[in-house]
């Protein structure tokens, strides 16, 4: 029934230009050329696509879906994001398998920088 991959993850936003600036300048994501219509922008990260959607019928949610971005160095990623004005809800925290820090996009959607521990 369900195959071994995620087709895409969608994030609702209220202001497409503000969202594009955040996702492209603050997070340094590159938009895919395949899907950039008026309200929808796709960002391809490895095998996963993240769609940022400014459809007025779909509202951002403060407690909605969380997207975690894998980073090579969590300390560098957190430092760089803070330099760009990002505020963290949860600063760097450790679990048995990873480190992560949670922040939000301009619409309050939860985002995480994540670094797996080496096995």
C-alpha positions as CSV (number, residue, x, y, z in Angstrom):
1,X,0.0,0.0,0.0
2,X,2.5,2.7,1.1
3,X,5.9,2.6,-0.5
4,X,9.2,3.3,1.1
5,X,9.4,7.1,0.7
6,X,7.6,10.3,1.5
7,X,6.4,12.1,-1.7
8,X,6.3,15.5,-0.1
9,X,5.7,17.5,3.1
10,X,3.5,20.6,2.9
11,X,3.8,23.6,5.1
12,X,1.0,26.2,5.2
13,X,2.0,29.9,5.2
14,X,0.1,33.1,5.2
15,X,2.5,35.4,3.2
16,X,4.3,33.8,0.3
17,X,7.0,36.4,-0.1
18,X,7.8,36.4,3.6
19,X,7.9,32.6,3.5
20,X,10.1,32.5,0.4
21,X,12.5,35.0,2.0
22,X,12.7,32.9,5.2
23,X,13.1,29.5,3.5
24,X,15.5,30.7,0.8
25,X,17.6,33.3,2.6
26,X,17.4,32.3,6.3
27,X,17.4,28.5,5.8
28,X,19.3,28.6,2.4
29,X,16.9,26.2,0.7
30,X,17.0,26.3,-3.1
31,X,13.6,26.2,-4.9
32,X,13.0,23.4,-7.3
33,X,12.3,24.6,-10.8
34,X,9.6,22.1,-11.3
35,X,6.9,23.6,-9.1
36,X,6.8,27.3,-8.5
37,X,3.3,28.5,-9.2
38,X,1.7,31.5,-7.5
39,X,1.0,30.0,-4.1
40,X,3.2,26.9,-4.0
41,X,7.0,26.6,-3.9
42,X,8.9,23.3,-3.6
43,X,12.3,22.7,-2.1
44,X,13.9,19.4,-2.8
45,X,16.2,18.0,0.0
46,X,17.6,14.6,-1.0
47,X,14.6,12.3,-1.7
48,X,12.1,14.5,0.1
49,X,10.2,17.5,-1.3
50,X,8.9,20.3,1.0
51,X,6.1,22.3,-0.4
52,X,5.4,25.8,1.1
53,X,1.8,26.7,0.3
54,X,0.1,30.1,0.6
55,X,-3.4,28.9,-0.1
56,X,-5.9,31.1,1.8
57,X,-8.1,28.0,2.5
58,X,-5.3,26.4,4.4
59,X,-4.0,28.1,7.6
60,X,-0.7,27.7,9.4
61,X,-0.8,25.9,12.7
62,X,1.3,26.6,15.8
63,X,0.9,23.0,16.9
64,X,0.9,21.4,13.5
65,X,3.4,19.3,11.6
66,X,7.1,19.6,12.5
67,X,9.8,19.3,9.8
68,X,13.3,18.3,11.0
69,X,16.2,19.3,8.8
70,X,19.4,17.1,9.1
71,X,22.5,19.2,9.5
72,X,26.2,18.3,9.5
73,X,27.1,20.4,12.5
74,X,24.2,21.4,14.9
75,X,26.3,24.0,16.7
76,X,27.2,25.8,13.5
77,X,23.6,25.6,12.2
78,X,22.1,27.0,15.5
79,X,24.7,29.8,15.6
80,X,24.1,30.8,12.0
81,X,20.3,30.8,12.4
82,X,20.5,32.9,15.6
83,X,22.8,35.4,13.7
84,X,19.9,35.6,11.2
85,X,17.4,36.5,13.9
86,X,15.9,33.1,14.5
87,X,14.6,32.5,18.0
88,X,14.6,28.9,19.4
89,X,11.7,27.5,21.4
90,X,14.0,24.6,22.4
91,X,17.7,25.3,22.3
92,X,20.2,22.5,21.6
93,X,19.0,19.4,23.4
94,X,20.4,15.9,23.4
95,X,18.7,12.5,23.2
96,X,20.4,9.1,23.1
97,X,20.5,9.2,19.3
98,X,20.8,12.8,18.3
99,X,21.0,16.6,19.1
100,X,18.3,19.0,18.0
101,X,17.0,22.5,18.4
102,X,13.4,23.7,17.7
103,X,12.5,27.0,16.1
104,X,9.6,28.4,14.1
105,X,9.1,30.0,10.6
106,X,7.4,33.4,10.4
107,X,4.0,31.8,10.6
108,X,4.8,29.8,13.7
109,X,5.2,26.4,12.0
110,X,7.6,24.2,14.0
111,X,11.0,23.5,12.4
112,X,13.9,21.5,13.9
113,X,17.6,21.4,13.1
114,X,18.7,17.8,13.8
115,X,22.1,16.0,13.9
116,X,22.2,12.2,14.3
117,X,25.0,10.9,16.5
118,X,27.6,8.7,14.9
119,X,27.0,5.0,15.5
